[in-house]
């Protein structure tokens, strides 16, 4: 094991020294400096709210960043999840979460071997996006169904991650619980700034390509006949999903991150009458889930990701009940055609 680790470490040292120099000179922090300034403003604002309201959850710096990350997740996840659910690609979030874990493992490995000094969430973004493209490539070149390509990439990514984590020689000893289950206290300024970049990119891309993504989602064949590059928009969708997964992984963890792509969207579908309405309702439900979940987890000392998902499922169950009531009321208000005809016949007689 130690010999294999030494060989692997030698290859890594030889191949990424220029990248290490660039990162260790503070290039990444320099690029993110405007966002650090915004995070300071946000922290000051939330701290002020904490003083006014007396809420303990608002009086800690790490909670300020966690709340901001949660608010972004509450928009990003259903924004992309709505397209995924309607395309029956709900499980792609799980596949990309497990490959993002491989990205985290690569980042931790590089930090241990060559002191890379970069957050593993950055390497997770790169690996998850490459994995998203790989899923599409496997589906297109091998005629395999999407679930087959997702299963292959999921298992490969998780196997790679666990292999790198298990290489303990040379001082590579890491705790992976925060990446598997999420941890509010580990949301650093750098990882929060990276998530803000992902948030802006996702919202901007969806705003620009919404009509095309909607067309491809509901009628892929007609979209292709009309001249749209279906494969290109499929790649956009999976890459945006990868960004969401890595962003949400900070709080939700690898195991539960896919829930935020699916559960709020499923709840919104129970009470919405159009795609646009479903999109807005799913964002509202997701925001309720993450904010209530974070608040509850803080006060009871539970893992945030698990509590957020439980709250999201409770909201989904409530939405199902509301949807059933709406259907029942609409059936009572709308008279049946047969009864109308019978009433007319009685009147004419």
C-alpha positions as CSV (number, residue, x, y, z in Angstrom):
1,X,0.0,0.0,0.0
2,X,2.8,2.5,0.9
3,X,4.6,1.7,-2.3
4,X,1.5,2.4,-4.4
5,X,0.9,5.6,-2.5
6,X,4.5,6.7,-3.1
7,X,4.2,6.1,-6.9
8,X,0.9,7.9,-7.0
9,X,2.2,10.8,-5.0
10,X,5.2,11.1,-7.3
11,X,2.9,11.3,-10.4
12,X,0.8,13.9,-8.7
13,X,3.8,16.0,-7.7
14,X,5.1,15.9,-11.2
15,X,1.9,16.8,-12.9
16,X,0.3,19.6,-10.8
17,X,3.2,21.7,-9.5
18,X,2.3,24.7,-11.7
19,X,-1.3,24.6,-10.5
20,X,-0.2,24.4,-6.9
21,X,2.0,27.5,-7.3
22,X,-0.9,29.4,-8.8
23,X,-3.3,28.4,-6.0
24,X,-0.8,29.0,-3.2
25,X,-0.1,32.5,-4.4
26,X,-3.7,33.4,-3.5
27,X,-5.0,33.6,-7.0
28,X,-8.3,31.9,-6.1
29,X,-8.8,34.2,-3.0
30,X,-8.0,37.2,-5.2
31,X,-10.7,36.2,-7.7
32,X,-13.2,35.6,-4.9
33,X,-12.4,38.8,-3.0
34,X,-15.5,40.7,-4.1
35,X,-17.6,37.8,-2.8
36,X,-15.7,37.9,0.5
37,X,-16.7,41.5,0.8
38,X,-20.4,40.6,0.2
39,X,-20.2,37.8,2.8
40,X,-18.9,40.3,5.3
41,X,-21.9,42.6,4.6
42,X,-24.3,39.6,4.8
43,X,-22.8,38.5,8.1
44,X,-23.2,42.0,9.5
45,X,-26.8,42.2,8.4
46,X,-27.7,38.8,9.9
47,X,-25.8,39.6,13.1
48,X,-27.8,42.8,13.4
49,X,-31.0,40.7,13.0
50,X,-29.8,38.4,15.7
51,X,-29.4,41.3,18.1
52,X,-32.8,42.6,17.4
53,X,-34.7,39.3,17.5
54,X,-32.5,37.7,20.2
55,X,-32.4,34.4,18.2
56,X,-29.2,32.5,19.1
57,X,-29.1,30.9,15.6
58,X,-28.4,34.3,14.1
59,X,-25.5,35.2,16.4
60,X,-22.8,32.9,15.1
61,X,-20.6,33.6,12.1
62,X,-20.7,30.1,10.8
63,X,-24.5,30.2,10.9
64,X,-24.5,33.4,8.8
65,X,-22.7,31.6,6.0
66,X,-24.9,28.4,6.4
67,X,-28.1,30.4,6.1
68,X,-26.9,32.1,3.0
69,X,-25.9,28.8,1.5
70,X,-29.3,27.4,2.4
71,X,-31.1,30.3,0.8
72,X,-29.1,29.7,-2.4
73,X,-29.8,26.0,-2.3
74,X,-33.5,26.7,-1.9
75,X,-33.5,28.4,-5.3
76,X,-31.0,26.4,-7.2
77,X,-32.2,22.9,-6.4
78,X,-35.8,23.2,-7.4
79,X,-34.9,25.4,-10.3
80,X,-33.0,22.5,-11.9
81,X,-35.0,19.7,-10.2
82,X,-38.2,20.8,-11.9
83,X,-36.7,20.0,-15.3
84,X,-35.2,16.8,-14.0
85,X,-38.4,15.5,-12.4
86,X,-40.4,16.1,-15.6
87,X,-37.8,14.3,-17.6
88,X,-37.8,11.4,-15.2
89,X,-34.1,12.0,-14.3
90,X,-34.6,12.4,-10.6
91,X,-31.9,9.9,-9.7
92,X,-29.2,11.7,-11.6
93,X,-28.7,13.8,-8.4
94,X,-27.6,10.7,-6.5
95,X,-25.1,9.7,-9.3
96,X,-23.5,13.2,-9.4
97,X,-23.4,13.4,-5.6
98,X,-21.4,10.2,-5.4
99,X,-19.0,11.4,-8.1
100,X,-18.7,14.8,-6.3
101,X,-17.6,12.7,-3.3
102,X,-14.8,11.4,-5.5
103,X,-13.9,15.0,-6.3
104,X,-13.8,15.8,-2.6
105,X,-11.5,12.8,-2.1
106,X,-9.2,14.0,-4.9
107,X,-9.0,17.4,-3.3
108,X,-8.2,15.9,0.1
109,X,-5.6,13.6,-1.4
110,X,-3.9,16.5,-3.2
111,X,-3.9,18.6,-0.1
112,X,-2.3,15.8,1.9
113,X,0.3,14.9,-0.7
114,X,1.4,18.3,-2.1
115,X,-0.3,20.7,0.3
116,X,-2.5,22.1,-2.5
117,X,-4.3,24.4,-0.1
118,X,-7.6,24.5,-1.9
119,X,-11.1,23.6,-0.7
120,X,-12.2,20.1,-1.8
121,X,-15.5,21.6,-2.9
122,X,-13.6,23.2,-5.8
123,X,-12.3,19.9,-7.0
124,X,-15.7,18.4,-6.4
125,X,-17.2,20.9,-8.9
126,X,-14.8,20.0,-11.6
127,X,-15.2,16.2,-11.1
128,X,-19.0,16.4,-10.9
129,X,-19.2,18.4,-14.1
130,X,-16.9,16.0,-15.9
131,X,-19.0,13.1,-14.6
132,X,-22.2,14.8,-15.8
133,X,-20.7,15.0,-19.3
134,X,-19.6,11.3,-19.0
135,X,-23.2,10.2,-18.2
136,X,-24.4,11.9,-21.4
137,X,-21.5,10.5,-23.4
138,X,-22.1,6.9,-22.3
139,X,-25.8,7.2,-23.2
140,X,-25.1,8.7,-26.6
141,X,-22.3,6.4,-27.7
142,X,-23.4,3.0,-26.3
143,X,-27.2,3.3,-26.6
144,X,-27.5,2.5,-22.9
145,X,-30.5,3.9,-21.0
146,X,-29.9,6.9,-18.8
147,X,-30.2,4.8,-15.6
148,X,-27.5,2.5,-16.8
149,X,-25.0,5.3,-17.5
150,X,-25.9,6.9,-14.2
151,X,-25.3,3.6,-12.3
152,X,-21.9,3.2,-13.9
153,X,-20.8,6.7,-13.2
154,X,-22.2,6.5,-9.6
155,X,-20.4,3.3,-8.7
156,X,-17.2,4.4,-10.4
157,X,-17.1,7.8,-8.6
158,X,-17.8,6.3,-5.2
159,X,-15.3,3.6,-5.7
160,X,-12.6,6.1,-6.6
161,X,-13.5,8.3,-3.6
162,X,-13.4,5.4,-1.1
163,X,-10.1,4.2,-2.6
164,X,-8.4,7.5,-2.2
165,X,-9.8,8.0,1.3
166,X,-8.5,4.5,2.3
167,X,-4.9,5.4,1.3
168,X,-3.8,6.3,4.8
169,X,0.0,6.0,4.2
170,X,2.0,9.2,4.1
171,X,-0.2,11.0,6.6
172,X,-3.4,11.0,4.5
173,X,-5.9,10.8,7.4
174,X,-9.2,12.7,6.9
175,X,-12.7,12.8,8.4
176,X,-15.3,12.4,5.7
177,X,-18.4,12.6,7.8
178,X,-18.9,16.3,7.0
179,X,-19.0,15.5,3.3
180,X,-21.2,12.4,3.7
181,X,-23.8,14.0,6.0
182,X,-23.1,17.7,5.8
183,X,-22.0,20.1,8.6
184,X,-23.1,23.6,9.2
185,X,-20.0,24.6,11.1
186,X,-17.7,23.6,8.2
187,X,-19.1,26.1,5.7
188,X,-16.1,28.4,5.2
189,X,-16.0,31.7,3.5
190,X,-14.2,30.2,0.5
191,X,-16.7,27.4,0.0
192,X,-19.6,29.9,0.5
193,X,-18.1,32.2,-2.1
194,X,-17.7,29.3,-4.6
195,X,-21.4,28.5,-4.1
196,X,-22.4,32.1,-4.8
197,X,-20.5,31.8,-8.1
198,X,-22.4,28.6,-8.9
199,X,-25.7,30.3,-7.9
200,X,-25.2,33.2,-10.3
201,X,-24.2,30.9,-13.1
202,X,-27.1,28.5,-12.7
203,X,-29.7,31.3,-12.4
204,X,-28.3,33.1,-15.4
205,X,-28.1,30.0,-17.6
206,X,-31.6,28.9,-16.8
207,X,-33.0,32.5,-17.4
208,X,-31.3,32.5,-20.9
209,X,-32.2,29.0,-21.9
210,X,-35.5,28.4,-20.1
211,X,-37.7,28.2,-23.2
212,X,-35.3,25.8,-25.0
213,X,-34.9,23.6,-21.8
214,X,-38.7,23.5,-21.5
215,X,-39.2,22.5,-25.1
216,X,-36.6,19.7,-24.8
217,X,-38.1,18.6,-21.5
218,X,-41.6,18.0,-22.7
219,X,-41.1,17.1,-26.4
220,X,-37.5,16.1,-27.2
221,X,-38.4,14.8,-30.7
222,X,-40.3,17.9,-31.7
223,X,-37.4,20.0,-30.3
224,X,-34.9,18.1,-32.4
225,X,-37.1,18.5,-35.5
226,X,-37.4,22.2,-35.0
227,X,-33.6,22.6,-35.1
228,X,-32.7,22.6,-31.4
229,X,-29.5,20.7,-30.4
230,X,-31.1,18.4,-27.9
231,X,-27.8,16.8,-26.9
232,X,-26.3,20.3,-26.2
233,X,-29.2,21.2,-23.9
234,X,-29.1,17.8,-22.3
235,X,-25.4,18.5,-21.4
236,X,-26.4,21.9,-20.1
237,X,-29.0,20.3,-17.8
238,X,-26.6,17.7,-16.3
239,X,-23.8,20.2,-15.8
240,X,-26.1,22.6,-14.0
241,X,-27.3,19.6,-11.9
242,X,-23.6,18.9,-11.0
243,X,-23.2,22.5,-9.8
244,X,-26.3,22.3,-7.7
245,X,-25.2,19.0,-6.1
246,X,-21.8,20.3,-5.1
247,X,-23.3,23.5,-3.7
248,X,-25.9,21.7,-1.7
249,X,-23.4,19.0,-0.5
250,X,-22.0,21.5,2.0
251,X,-25.2,21.3,4.1
252,X,-27.0,18.2,2.9
253,X,-24.0,15.9,2.4
254,X,-23.5,13.3,-0.4
255,X,-26.1,10.9,0.9
256,X,-29.0,13.3,1.1
257,X,-28.2,16.0,-1.4
258,X,-30.5,14.5,-4.2
259,X,-33.6,15.0,-2.0
260,X,-33.6,18.8,-2.5
261,X,-33.7,18.2,-6.3
262,X,-36.8,16.1,-6.0
263,X,-38.9,16.4,-2.9
264,X,-39.9,20.2,-3.1
265,X,-40.6,19.7,-6.9
266,X,-42.8,16.7,-6.1
267,X,-44.7,18.7,-3.5
268,X,-45.2,21.6,-5.8
269,X,-46.6,19.3,-8.5
270,X,-49.4,18.4,-6.1
271,X,-50.8,21.9,-5.9
272,X,-49.7,23.6,-9.1
273,X,-51.6,24.0,-12.4
274,X,-48.8,25.0,-14.7
275,X,-45.0,24.5,-15.1
276,X,-44.2,28.1,-14.2
277,X,-46.4,27.9,-11.1
278,X,-44.8,24.6,-10.2
279,X,-41.4,26.2,-10.5
280,X,-42.2,29.1,-8.1
281,X,-44.0,26.9,-5.6
282,X,-41.2,24.4,-5.5
283,X,-38.7,27.3,-4.7
284,X,-41.0,28.4,-1.8
285,X,-41.3,24.9,-0.4
286,X,-37.5,24.4,-0.7
287,X,-36.8,27.6,1.1
288,X,-39.2,26.6,3.9
289,X,-37.5,23.2,4.2
290,X,-34.0,24.5,4.4
291,X,-34.6,27.4,6.8
292,X,-36.9,25.4,9.1
293,X,-34.5,22.4,8.9
294,X,-31.4,24.5,9.7
295,X,-33.2,26.2,12.6
296,X,-34.4,22.9,14.1
297,X,-31.1,21.2,13.7
298,X,-29.3,24.1,15.4
299,X,-31.5,24.0,18.5
300,X,-31.8,20.2,18.9
301,X,-28.1,19.5,17.9
302,X,-29.0,17.1,15.0
303,X,-27.4,16.8,11.6
304,X,-28.7,19.5,9.4
305,X,-29.1,17.5,6.2
306,X,-31.3,14.8,7.8
307,X,-33.5,17.4,9.5
308,X,-33.9,19.4,6.2
309,X,-35.0,16.3,4.3
310,X,-37.5,15.3,7.0
311,X,-39.0,18.8,7.0
312,X,-39.1,18.7,3.1
313,X,-40.9,15.3,3.3
314,X,-43.4,16.7,5.8
315,X,-44.1,19.6,3.6
316,X,-44.5,17.2,0.6
317,X,-47.1,15.2,2.7
318,X,-48.9,18.4,3.5
319,X,-48.9,19.4,-0.2
320,X,-50.4,16.0,-1.1
321,X,-53.3,16.6,1.4
322,X,-53.9,20.1,0.0
323,X,-53.8,18.8,-3.5
324,X,-56.4,16.2,-2.7
325,X,-58.6,18.8,-1.1
326,X,-58.3,21.1,-4.1
327,X,-59.4,18.2,-6.4
328,X,-62.3,17.3,-4.2
329,X,-63.5,20.9,-4.0
330,X,-63.2,21.4,-7.7
331,X,-65.2,18.3,-8.4
332,X,-68.0,19.5,-6.0
333,X,-68.1,22.9,-7.6
334,X,-68.1,21.7,-11.2
335,X,-71.4,19.9,-12.0
336,X,-71.3,16.8,-14.0
337,X,-72.5,16.9,-17.6
338,X,-75.0,14.2,-17.0
339,X,-76.7,16.1,-14.2
340,X,-76.8,19.3,-16.4
341,X,-78.5,17.4,-19.2
342,X,-81.0,15.7,-16.8
343,X,-81.8,19.1,-15.3
344,X,-82.5,20.6,-18.8
345,X,-84.8,17.7,-19.7
346,X,-86.8,18.2,-16.5
347,X,-87.1,21.9,-17.1
348,X,-88.3,21.4,-20.7
349,X,-90.9,18.9,-19.6
